[in-house]
Amino acid sequence: MTGEVGTGKTLLVRCLLRLLARANVAYAYVFNPLLSPLEFLQYIAGDFQLPAAGKSKSELLLELSSFVIARYQKGLATVLVLDEAHHLSAEVLEEVRLLTNLETPEEKLLQILLVGQPELDAKLDSVSLRQLKQRVALRSCLGALTLEETCGYIYSRLRVAGSAEPAACFPTETIAEIYLHSHGIPRLINTLCENALIHAYGRQVHSISPEHIVEIAADLRLNVVHPDAVEKRHDGHDMEVEHAARTLLDIYDRLRRARDAGGDLRFKVGTGAREHESYI
């Protein structure tokens, strides 16, 4: 499962873990990805309440294998959840791949969920991890909220908090301004709304205006573009300009050579269905 920063991946994982606990499903939850392969296996074994201290990698693998097999024989499921998986090293991801080999001829003994930012997809697309990528059975992307969903989300939270008329506190035009600055990211929606309520309380007003949201967004620097992003855009623009300049120079060179030779020159203009030949 992938999703942008602030879309609620970890919250969703925590809800899943509560459901797994109720269903008597044993799970190991790794939330710190900055581990070595041995530390990774030790952490998993410890979360499964297996003896892990002082054991070698092979001993840990035997412990994990025996554990999941014993649960399978009892008809019980076992799950490994890896949060912030986009930060996992290639070595640890290789250990994850090897753990997928814990299986019977009929099914997997260990279900593994990788959760991370979109960079996880790019990492799995690398040649060195193609074997792990082929083992991914299901992909899910947690996207941002739409304007309508943002409105429903804010009003729902206000009702839970005891508001009888949420639209009086956050009019629709204010919701639109919140969506504009948050881009539908729940974490940013929460931050804007919380600051807006504090702002309204301080000024003793009962309705939050779009101007309030603009002021708060400026204070939080939500519209500030990171220098790396600006540089990246400039780099892309410079590459396009350079490509256009090279193309023009090439055309000029061909025209000059055709003129000097006293003949005609056939060249192609356009691409795809719009491609045609021109003559000089």
DRENKOLFI-506382 format. One line per field, with one value per atom (N, C-alpha, C): residue in one letter; atom name; x, y, z. Coordinates in steps of 0.2 Angstrom, whole numbers, m for minus. Atoms other than C-alpha are relative to their C-alpha. Layout:
BEGIN
code = c(A, ...) .
site = c(CA, ...) .
xx = c(X, ...) .
yy = c(Y, ...) .
zz = c(Z, ...) .
//
This chain:
BEGIN
code = c(M, M, M, T, T, T, G, G, G, E, E, E, V, V, V, G, G, G, T, T, T, G, G, G, K, K, K, T, T, T, L, L, L, L, L, L, V, V, V, R, R, R, C, C, C, L, L, L, L, L, L, R, R, R, L, L, L, L, L, L, A, A, A, R, R, R, A, A, A, N, N, N, V, V, V, A, A, A, Y, Y, Y, A, A, A, Y, Y, Y, V, V, V, F, F, F, N, N, N, P, P, P, L, L, L, L, L, L, S, S, S, P, P, P, L, L, L, E, E, E, F, F, F, L, L, L, Q, Q, Q, Y, Y, Y, I, I, I, A, A, A, G, G, G, D, D, D, F, F, F, Q, Q, Q, L, L, L, P, P, P, A, A, A, A, A, A, G, G, G, K, K, K, S, S, S, K, K, K, S, S, S, E, E, E, L, L, L, L, L, L, L, L, L, E, E, E, L, L, L, S, S, S, S, S, S, F, F, F, V, V, V, I, I, I, A, A, A, R, R, R, Y, Y, Y, Q, Q, Q, K, K, K, G, G, G, L, L, L, A, A, A, T, T, T, V, V, V, L, L, L, V, V, V, L, L, L, D, D, D, E, E, E, A, A, A, H, H, H, H, H, H, L, L, L, S, S, S, A, A, A, E, E, E, V, V, V, L, L, L, E, E, E, E, E, E, V, V, V, R, R, R, L, L, L, L, L, L, T, T, T, N, N, N, L, L, L, E, E, E, T, T, T, P, P, P, E, E, E, E, E, E, K, K, K, L, L, L, L, L, L, Q, Q, Q, I, I, I, L, L, L, L, L, L, V, V, V, G, G, G, Q, Q, Q, P, P, P, E, E, E, L, L, L, D, D, D, A, A, A, K, K, K, L, L, L, D, D, D, S, S, S, V, V, V, S, S, S, L, L, L, R, R, R, Q, Q, Q, L, L, L, K, K, K, Q, Q, Q, R, R, R, V, V, V, A, A, A, L, L, L, R, R, R, S, S, S, C, C, C, L, L, L, G, G, G, A, A, A, L, L, L, T, T, T, L, L, L, E, E, E, E, E, E, T, T, T, C, C, C, G, G, G, Y, Y, Y, I, I, I, Y, Y, Y, S, S, S, R, R, R, L, L, L, R, R, R, V, V, V, A, A, A, G, G, G, S, S, S, A, A, A, E, E, E, P, P, P, A, A, A, A, A, A, C, C, C, F, F, F, P, P, P, T, T, T, E, E, E, T, T, T, I, I, I, A, A, A, E, E, E, I, I, I, Y, Y, Y, L, L, L, H, H, H, S, S, S, H, H, H, G, G, G, I, I, I, P, P, P, R, R, R, L, L, L, I, I, I, N, N, N, T, T, T, L, L, L, C, C, C, E, E, E, N, N, N, A, A, A, L, L, L, I, I, I, H, H, H, A, A, A, Y, Y, Y, G, G, G, R, R, R, Q, Q, Q, V, V, V, H, H, H, S, S, S, I, I, I, S, S, S, P, P, P, E, E, E, H, H, H, I, I, I, V, V, V, E, E, E, I, I, I, A, A, A, A, A, A, D, D, D, L, L, L, R, R, R, L, L, L, N, N, N, V, V, V, V, V, V, H, H, H, P, P, P, D, D, D, A, A, A, V, V, V, E, E, E, K, K, K, R, R, R, H, H, H, D, D, D, G, G, G, H, H, H, D, D, D, M, M, M, E, E, E, V, V, V, E, E, E, H, H, H, A, A, A, A, A, A, R, R, R, T, T, T, L, L, L, L, L, L, D, D, D, I, I, I, Y, Y, Y, D, D, D, R, R, R, L, L, L, R, R, R, R, R, R, A, A, A, R, R, R, D, D, D, A, A, A, G, G, G, G, G, G, D, D, D, L, L, L, R, R, R, F, F, F, K, K, K, V, V, V, G, G, G, T, T, T, G, G, G, A, A, A, R, R, R, E, E, E, H, H, H, E, E, E, S, S, S, Y, Y, Y, I, I, I) .
site = c(N, CA, C, N, CA, C, N, CA, C, N, CA, C, N, CA, C, N, CA, C, N, CA, C, N, CA, C, N, CA, C, N, CA, C, N, CA, C, N, CA, C, N, CA, C, N, CA, C, N, CA, C, N, CA, C, N, CA, C, N, CA, C, N, CA, C, N, CA, C, N, CA, C, N, CA, C, N, CA, C, N, CA, C, N, CA, C, N, CA, C, N, CA, C, N, CA, C, N, CA, C, N, CA, C, N, CA, C, N, CA, C, N, CA, C, N, CA, C, N, CA, C, N, CA, C, N, CA, C, N, CA, C, N, CA, C, N, CA, C, N, CA, C, N, CA, C, N, CA, C, N, CA, C, N, CA, C, N, CA, C, N, CA, C, N, CA, C, N, CA, C, N, CA, C, N, CA, C, N, CA, C, N, CA, C, N, CA, C, N, CA, C, N, CA, C, N, CA, C, N, CA, C, N, CA, C, N, CA, C, N, CA, C, N, CA, C, N, CA, C, N, CA, C, N, CA, C, N, CA, C, N, CA, C, N, CA, C, N, CA, C, N, CA, C, N, CA, C, N, CA, C, N, CA, C, N, CA, C, N, CA, C, N, CA, C, N, CA, C, N, CA, C, N, CA, C, N, CA, C, N, CA, C, N, CA, C, N, CA, C, N, CA, C, N, CA, C, N, CA, C, N, CA, C, N, CA, C, N, CA, C, N, CA, C, N, CA, C, N, CA, C, N, CA, C, N, CA, C, N, CA, C, N, CA, C, N, CA, C, N, CA, C, N, CA, C, N, CA, C, N, CA, C, N, CA, C, N, CA, C, N, CA, C, N, CA, C, N, CA, C, N, CA, C, N, CA, C, N, CA, C, N, CA, C, N, CA, C, N, CA, C, N, CA, C, N, CA, C, N, CA, C, N, CA, C, N, CA, C, N, CA, C, N, CA, C, N, CA, C, N, CA, C, N, CA, C, N, CA, C, N, CA, C, N, CA, C, N, CA, C, N, CA, C, N, CA, C, N, CA, C, N, CA, C, N, CA, C, N, CA, C, N, CA, C, N, CA, C, N, CA, C, N, CA, C, N, CA, C, N, CA, C, N, CA, C, N, CA, C, N, CA, C, N, CA, C, N, CA, C, N, CA, C, N, CA, C, N, CA, C, N, CA, C, N, CA, C, N, CA, C, N, CA, C, N, CA, C, N, CA, C, N, CA, C, N, CA, C, N, CA, C, N, CA, C, N, CA, C, N, CA, C, N, CA, C, N, CA, C, N, CA, C, N, CA, C, N, CA, C, N, CA, C, N, CA, C, N, CA, C, N, CA, C, N, CA, C, N, CA, C, N, CA, C, N, CA, C, N, CA, C, N, CA, C, N, CA, C, N, CA, C, N, CA, C, N, CA, C, N, CA, C, N, CA, C, N, CA, C, N, CA, C, N, CA, C, N, CA, C, N, CA, C, N, CA, C, N, CA, C, N, CA, C, N, CA, C, N, CA, C, N, CA, C, N, CA, C, N, CA, C, N, CA, C, N, CA, C, N, CA, C, N, CA, C, N, CA, C, N, CA, C, N, CA, C, N, CA, C, N, CA, C, N, CA, C, N, CA, C, N, CA, C, N, CA, C, N, CA, C, N, CA, C, N, CA, C, N, CA, C, N, CA, C, N, CA, C, N, CA, C, N, CA, C, N, CA, C, N, CA, C, N, CA, C, N, CA, C, N, CA, C, N, CA, C, N, CA, C, N, CA, C, N, CA, C, N, CA, C, N, CA, C, N, CA, C, N, CA, C, N, CA, C, N, CA, C, N, CA, C, N, CA, C, N, CA, C, N, CA, C, N, CA, C, N, CA, C, N, CA, C, N, CA, C, N, CA, C, N, CA, C, N, CA, C, N, CA, C, N, CA, C, N, CA, C, N, CA, C, N, CA, C, N, CA, C, N, CA, C, N, CA, C, N, CA, C, N, CA, C, N, CA, C, N, CA, C, N, CA, C, N, CA, C, N, CA, C, N, CA, C, N, CA, C, N, CA, C, N, CA, C, N, CA, C, N, CA, C, N, CA, C, N, CA, C, N, CA, C, N, CA, C, N, CA, C, N, CA, C, N, CA, C, N, CA, C, N, CA, C, N, CA, C, N, CA, C, N, CA, C, N, CA, C, N, CA, C, N, CA, C, N, CA, C, N, CA, C, N, CA, C, N, CA, C, N, CA, C) .
xx = c(4, 0, 4, m4, 7, m5, 4, 1, 5, m4, 8, 0, m1, 14, m7, 6, m1, m7, 6, m14, m4, 3, m17, 2, m2, m7, 1, m1, m1, m6, 6, m18, m4, 4, m26, 4, m4, m12, m2, 1, m16, m7, 7, m35, 0, 0, m30, 3, m3, m19, m5, 6, m34, m4, 4, m44, 3, m3, m31, 1, 0, m29, m7, 7, m48, m1, 1, m47, 5, m5, m33, 5, m5, m21, 7, m7, m2, 3, m3, 6, 7, m6, 23, 0, 1, 23, 7, m7, 40, m2, 1, 38, 7, m6, 57, 4, m3, 64, 8, m7, 82, 4, m3, 88, 4, m4, 101, m4, 4, 95, 0, 0, 100, m5, 5, 91, m7, 7, 76, m3, 2, 75, m1, 0, 78, m7, 6, 64, m6, 6, 51, m1, 1, 55, m2, 2, 54, m7, 7, 37, m5, 4, 31, 1, m1, 37, 4, m4, 50, 7, m7, 68, 4, m4, 79, 7, m6, 93, 6, m6, 111, m1, 1, 104, 3, m3, 112, m6, 5, 103, m4, 3, 100, m4, 4, 94, m7, 6, 81, m5, 4, 75, m3, 3, 72, m5, 5, 63, m7, 5, 52, m4, 3, 49, m4, 3, 44, m7, 6, 32, m6, 6, 22, m2, 3, 21, m4, 5, 14, m6, 7, 1, m4, 3, m3, m4, 3, m6, m6, 6, m18, m6, 4, m27, 0, m1, m21, 5, m4, m14, 5, m6, 2, 1, m1, 5, 6, m5, 20, m1, 2, 17, 6, m6, 31, m2, 1, 28, 6, m6, 39, 4, m4, 44, 5, m4, 51, 7, m7, 66, 4, m3, 70, 6, m6, 87, m1, 1, 89, 2, m2, 97, m6, 6, 82, m6, 5, 70, 1, m1, 79, m1, 2, 76, m7, 7, 58, m2, 2, 58, 1, m1, 66, m5, 5, 53, m7, 5, 40, 0, m1, 47, m3, 3, 39, m7, 6, 25, m1, 2, 16, m1, 2, 12, m7, 7, m6, 0, 1, m3, 6, m5, 9, m1, 1, 12, 1, m1, 17, m3, 3, 6, 4, m4, 17, m3, 2, 11, 5, m5, 23, m4, 3, 17, 5, m5, 26, m2, 1, 27, 1, 0, 26, 7, m7, 45, 1, m1, 42, m1, 1, 35, 6, m6, 50, 6, m5, 61, m1, 2, 52, 1, m1, 54, 7, m7, 73, 1, m2, 81, 2, m3, 89, m6, 5, 72, m6, 5, 62, m3, 3, 60, m5, 5, 51, m6, 5, 41, m5, 5, 34, m4, 3, 29, m6, 5, 17, m6, 6, 0, m6, 6, m11, 4, m2, m7, m6, 5, m17, 4, m3, m14, m5, 4, m21, 1, 0, m25, m3, 3, m30, m7, 8, m48, m2, 3, m59, m2, 3, m67, m6, 6, m83, 2, m2, m74, 3, m3, m65, m5, 5, m81, m4, 3, m89, 5, m5, m73, 0, 0, m73, m7, 7, m92, m1, 1, m91, 4, m4, m77, m3, 3, m86, m7, 6, m102, 2, m3, m92, 2, m2, m85, m6, 6, m103, m3, 3, m107, m6, 7, m125, 0, 0, m122, 7, m7, m104, 0, m1, m108, 0, m1, m110, 7, m7, m93, 5, m4, m85, m4, 4, m95, 3, m3, m93, 6, m5, m82, 6, m6, m70, 2, m2, m70, 4, m3, m65, 7, m7, m50, 4, m4, m45, 2, m2, m45, 5, m5, m35, 7, m7, m21, 2, m2, m21, 0, 0, m24, m3, 3, m35, 4, m4, m21, m3, 3, m30, 4, m5, m15, 0, 0, m15, m7, 7, m34, m1, 1, m33, 4, m4, m19, m3, 3, m28, m6, 6, m44, 1, m2, m36, 2, m3, m27, m6, 6, m43, m5, 4, m53, 3, m4, m39, m1, 0, m39, m7, 7, m58, m1, 1, m58, 4, m3, m45, m3, 4, m55, m7, 7, m71, m5, 4, m79, m3, 3, m91, 0, m1, m88, 7, m6, m72, 0, 0, m69, 6, m6, m58, 6, m6, m47, 4, m4, m43, 4, m4, m38, 6, m5, m27, 6, m5, m18, 3, m3, m16, 5, m4, m9, 7, m7, 4, 4, m4, 9, 3, m2, 11, 5, m4, 21, m2, 2, 10, 1, 0, 12, 8, m7, 31, 3, m3, 40, 7, m7, 55, 5, m5, 71, 1, m1, 74, m5, 5, 57, 1, m1, 61, 5, m6, 78, m2, 2, 70, m4, 4, 57, 5, m4, 71, 5, m4, 82, m4, 4, 68, m2, 1, 64, 7, m7, 83, 1, m1, 83, m4, 5, 68, 3, m3, 76, 6, m6, 93, m2, 2, 83, m2, 3, 74, 6, m5, 90, 4, m4, 99, m4, 4, 84, 1, 0, 84, 7, m6, 103, 1, 0, 101, m3, 4, 88, 4, m4, 99, 6, m6, 114, m2, 3, 103, m1, 1, 97, 6, m6, 114, 4, m3, 121, m4, 4, 106, 1, m1, 109, 7, m7, 128, 0, 0, 124, m4, 5, 111, m5, 5, 99, m6, 5, 84, 1, m1, 83, m7, 6, 69, 1, m1, 66, m7, 6, 52, m2, 2, 42, m6, 5, 31, 1, m1, 28, m6, 6, 16, m4, 5, 0, 1, m1, 5, 7, m7, 22, m1, 1, 24, 7, m7, 39, m1, m1, 44, 6, m5, 55, 3, m3, 68, 3) .
yy = c(m6, 0, 6, m6, 17, 6, m6, 34, 6, m6, 52, 1, m2, 60, 3, m3, 63, m2, 2, 53, m5, 5, 41, m7, 7, 26, m4, 3, 23, m1, 1, 26, m6, 6, 13, m6, 6, 1, m2, 1, 3, m2, 3, 0, m7, 7, m16, m4, 4, m22, m1, 2, m20, m5, 5, m30, m7, 6, m43, m3, 2, m44, m3, 3, m47, m7, 6, m61, m5, 5, m70, m1, 1, m67, 3, m3, m65, 4, m4, m51, 4, m4, m42, 7, m7, m23, 3, m4, m15, 7, m7, 4, 4, m4, 8, m4, 4, 3, 0, 0, 8, m5, 6, m9, m4, 5, m21, m6, 6, m38, m4, 3, m46, 3, m4, m33, m1, 0, m34, m7, 7, m53, m1, 0, m51, 4, m4, m37, m4, 4, m49, m5, 5, m63, 2, m3, m52, 2, m2, m46, m6, 6, m63, m4, 2, m66, m7, 5, m78, 2, m1, m80, 3, m2, m69, 3, m3, m62, m5, 4, m69, m5, 5, m79, 2, m2, m80, 0, 0, m77, m6, 6, m95, m3, 3, m99, 4, m4, m84, m3, 3, m91, m6, 6, m108, 1, m2, m100, 2, m3, m90, m6, 5, m105, m5, 4, m116, 3, m4, m103, 0, m1, m100, m7, 6, m118, m3, 2, m122, 3, m4, m108, m3, 3, m115, m6, 6, m132, 0, m1, m125, 4, m3, m116, 8, m7, m99, 4, m5, m84, 4, m4, m75, 6, m6, m57, 4, m5, m46, 7, m7, m27, 4, m4, m16, 7, m7, 3, 3, m4, 16, m4, 4, 3, 3, m3, 15, 2, m2, 18, m7, 6, m1, 0, 1, m5, m6, 6, m17, m6, 7, m30, m2, 3, m30, m2, 2, m30, m7, 7, m46, m5, 4, m53, m1, 0, m49, m5, 4, m58, m8, 7, m74, m2, 2, m74, m2, 2, m75, m8, 7, m92, m5, 4, m98, m2, 2, m108, m7, 7, m124, m1, 0, m131, 4, m3, m123, 7, m7, m106, 2, m3, m94, m1, 0, m96, 6, m7, m78, 5, m5, m64, 7, m6, m48, 6, m6, m30, 5, m6, m16, 6, m6, 1, 6, m6, 17, 5, m6, 33, m3, 2, 32, m2, 2, 30, m7, 7, 12, m3, 2, 9, 0, m1, 16, m5, 4, 6, m7, 6, m10, m1, 0, m6, m1, 1, m7, m8, 7, m22, m5, 5, m29, m3, 2, m30, m3, 3, m38, m6, 6, m54, 1, m2, m46, 3, m3, m36, m5, 5, m51, m4, 3, m58, 4, m5, m43, m2, 2, m50, 5, m5, m35, 7, m7, m16, 5, m5, m2, 7, m7, 17, 4, m4, 28, 8, m7, 45, 5, m6, 62, 0, m1, 67, 5, m5, 76, 6, m6, 93, m3, 2, 84, m5, 4, 71, 4, m4, 85, 3, m3, 94, m5, 6, 77, m1, 1, 74, 5, m6, 91, 0, m1, 91, m6, 6, 73, 1, m1, 77, 5, m5, 93, m3, 4, 82, m4, 4, 70, 4, m5, 85, 3, m3, 90, 6, m5, 103, m2, 1, 104, 3, m4, 116, 1, 0, 112, 5, m5, 123, 7, m7, 138, 2, m1, 136, 0, 0, 131, 0, m1, 138, m4, 4, 129, 4, m3, 143, 0, 1, 141, m7, 7, 122, 0, 0, 126, 3, m3, 137, m5, 5, 123, m5, 5, 111, 2, m3, 123, m1, 0, 124, m7, 6, 106, m5, 5, 97, m6, 6, 85, m5, 4, 78, 1, m1, 74, 3, m3, 78, 8, m7, 96, 3, m2, 97, 1, 0, 93, 6, m6, 106, 7, m6, 120, 1, 0, 116, 2, m1, 115, 8, m7, 132, 5, m5, 140, 0, 0, 135, 4, m4, 142, 7, m7, 158, 3, m3, 160, 1, m1, 157, 6, m6, 170, 7, m6, 183, 0, 0, 178, 0, 0, 174, m7, 7, 159, m3, 3, 157, 2, m1, 155, 1, m2, 164, m3, 2, 160, 4, m4, 174, m2, 3, 166, m6, 6, 150, 3, m2, 160, 3, m3, 169, m6, 6, 152, m4, 3, 144, 3, m4, 158, m1, 1, 156, m7, 7, 137, m1, 0, 141, m6, 6, 128, 2, m2, 138, 1, m1, 139, m6, 6, 128, m1, 2, 119, 1, m2, 125, m6, 6, 107, m1, 1, 107, 5, m5, 124, m2, 2, 118, m6, 6, 102, 3, m3, 112, 4, m4, 124, m5, 4, 109, m3, 3, 101, 5, m5, 118, 1, m1, 120, m6, 5, 103, 0, m1, 107, 5, m5, 123, m2, 3, 114, m5, 4, 101, 4, m4, 114, 3, m3, 123, m4, 4, 108, m2, 1, 104, 5, m6, 121, 0, 0, 120, m5, 6, 103, 2, m2, 110, 5, m5, 125, m3, 3, 114, m4, 4, 103, 5, m5, 119, 3, m3, 126, m5, 5, 109, m1, 1, 107, 6, m6, 125, 0, 1, 122, m5, 5, 106, 1, m2, 114, m5, 5, 99, 2, 0, 96, m4, 3, 90, m2, 2, 79, m2, 1, 79, m1, 1, 74, 5, m5, 86, m3, 3, 81, m7, 7, 64, m3, 4, 50, 1, 0, 52, 7, m7, 71, 0, 0, 66, 1, m1, 72, 2, m2, 75, 7, m6, 92, 0, m1, 97, 7, m6, 110, 0) .
zz = c(0, 0, 0, 0, m5, 0, m1, m2, 1, m1, m1, 7, m7, 15, 3, m3, 27, m2, 2, 18, 5, m5, 33, 0, 1, 29, 7, m6, 47, 4, m3, 54, m2, 3, 42, 3, m3, 48, 7, m7, 66, 1, 0, 62, m2, 2, 53, 6, m6, 68, 5, m5, 80, m3, 3, 68, 0, 0, 67, 7, m7, 86, 2, m1, 87, m3, 4, 74, 2, m3, 84, m6, 5, 70, 3, m2, 75, m5, 5, 68, 3, m2, 69, m4, 3, 66, 0, 0, 60, m2, 1, 61, m1, 1, 61, m6, 5, 44, 0, 0, 48, 4, m3, 53, m5, 4, 47, m1, 1, 40, 7, m6, 57, 5, m4, 67, m2, 3, 56, 2, m2, 59, 8, m7, 78, 2, m2, 79, m2, 1, 70, 5, m5, 81, 7, m6, 96, 0, 0, 91, 0, 0, 88, 7, m6, 106, 0, 0, 101, 2, m3, 109, m6, 6, 98, 3, m2, 109, m1, 1, 104, m5, 5, 90, m7, 7, 73, m5, 5, 57, m2, 2, 53, 5, m5, 70, 1, 0, 69, m6, 6, 52, 2, m3, 60, 5, m5, 74, m3, 4, 62, m4, 4, 51, 4, m4, 65, 3, m3, 72, m5, 5, 56, m2, 2, 52, 5, m5, 69, 0, 1, 67, m6, 6, 50, 1, m2, 57, 4, m4, 69, m4, 4, 55, 2, m2, 61, m5, 4, 51, 3, m3, 53, m5, 5, 46, 2, m2, 45, m4, 3, 42, 1, 0, 37, m2, 1, 39, m2, 2, 31, m5, 4, 19, m6, 5, 6, 3, m3, 18, 1, m1, 19, m5, 5, 12, m4, 5, m3, 4, m3, 9, 4, m4, 21, m5, 5, 6, m3, 2, 0, 6, m5, 17, 0, 0, 15, m6, 6, m2, 2, m2, 6, 5, m5, 20, m4, 4, 6, m2, 1, 3, 5, m5, 19, m3, 3, 10, 0, 2, 7, m7, 7, m10, m2, 1, m7, 1, m2, 1, 4, m4, 9, 8, m8, 28, 3, m3, 31, m5, 4, 24, 1, m1, 21, m3, 2, 20, 0, 0, 14, m1, 0, 17, 0, 1, 11, m5, 5, 1, m7, 7, m18, m2, 2, m18, 1, m1, m13, m7, 6, m30, m5, 4, m38, 2, m3, m27, m2, 3, m32, m7, 7, m50, m2, 2, m49, m2, 2, m57, 5, m6, m41, 4, m4, m33, m4, 4, m48, 3, m3, m39, 5, m6, m24, m4, 3, m36, m3, 3, m45, 6, m5, m28, 3, m2, m25, m3, 2, m26, m1, 0, m23, 2, m1, m24, 1, m2, m16, 1, m1, m17, 4, m4, m4, m2, 3, m12, 4, m4, m6, m1, 0, m3, m6, 5, m16, 4, m3, m12, 4, m3, m8, 6, m5, 3, 6, m5, 12, 4, m3, 16, 5, m5, 23, 5, m6, 33, 5, m5, 41, 4, m3, 45, 4, m4, 51, 7, m6, 64, 4, m4, 69, 4, m3, 73, 6, m5, 83, 6, m5, 93, 3, m4, 97, m4, 4, 83, m3, 3, 78, m7, 7, 63, m2, 2, 56, m5, 5, 41, 2, m2, 51, 3, m2, 58, m6, 6, 42, m7, 6, 27, m6, 6, 10, m3, 3, 3, 4, m4, 18, m1, 1, 15, m7, 6, m3, 0, m1, 3, 4, m4, 15, m5, 5, 0, m4, 4, m10, 3, m3, 2, 3, m3, 9, m6, 5, m8, 1, m2, 0, 5, m5, 12, 7, m6, 28, 6, m5, 39, 0, 1, 32, 1, m1, 33, 8, m8, 52, 2, m2, 54, m1, 2, 45, 4, m4, 54, 7, m7, 71, 2, m1, 69, m1, 1, 62, 6, m6, 77, 6, m5, 89, m2, 2, 78, 1, m1, 79, 7, m8, 98, 2, m2, 100, m2, 3, 89, 2, m2, 97, m6, 6, 80, 0, 0, 77, m7, 7, 58, m3, 2, 50, m8, 7, 33, m4, 5, 18, 2, m2, 23, 6, m5, 39, m2, 3, 30, m4, 4, 18, 5, m4, 33, 4, m3, 42, m4, 5, 27, m1, 1, 25, 6, m6, 43, 0, 0, 41, m6, 6, 24, m4, 4, 15, m8, 8, m2, m1, 1, 0, m4, 4, m14, 2, m2, m9, m5, 5, m18, m4, 4, m24, m6, 5, m33, m5, 5, m41, m4, 3, m46, m5, 5, m54, m6, 6, m64, m4, 4, m70, m4, 4, m75, m6, 6, m85, m5, 5, m93, m4, 3, m97, m5, 4, m105, m6, 6, m116, m5, 4, m122, m4, 4, m126, m5, 6, m136, m5, 6, m146, m3, 3, m149, m4, 4, m155, m6, 6, m167, m5, 4, m174, m4, 3, m177, m5, 5, m185, m7, 6, m197, m4, 4, m201, m4, 4, m205, m6, 5, m216, m6, 5, m225, m4, 3, m228, m4, 4, m234, m7, 6, m246, m5, 5, m253, m3, 2, m255, m6, 4, m264, m6, 6, m276, m1, 1, m273, 5, m5, m263, 6, m7, m245, 2, m3, m239, 7, m7, m220, 3, m4, m208, 5, m5, m198, 4, m5, m183, 2, m2, m175, m1, 0, m176, m6, 5, m186, m4, 3, m189, m4, 4, m197, m7, 8, m215, m2, 3, m227, m3, 3, m232, m5, 5, m247, 0, 1, m250, m7) .
//
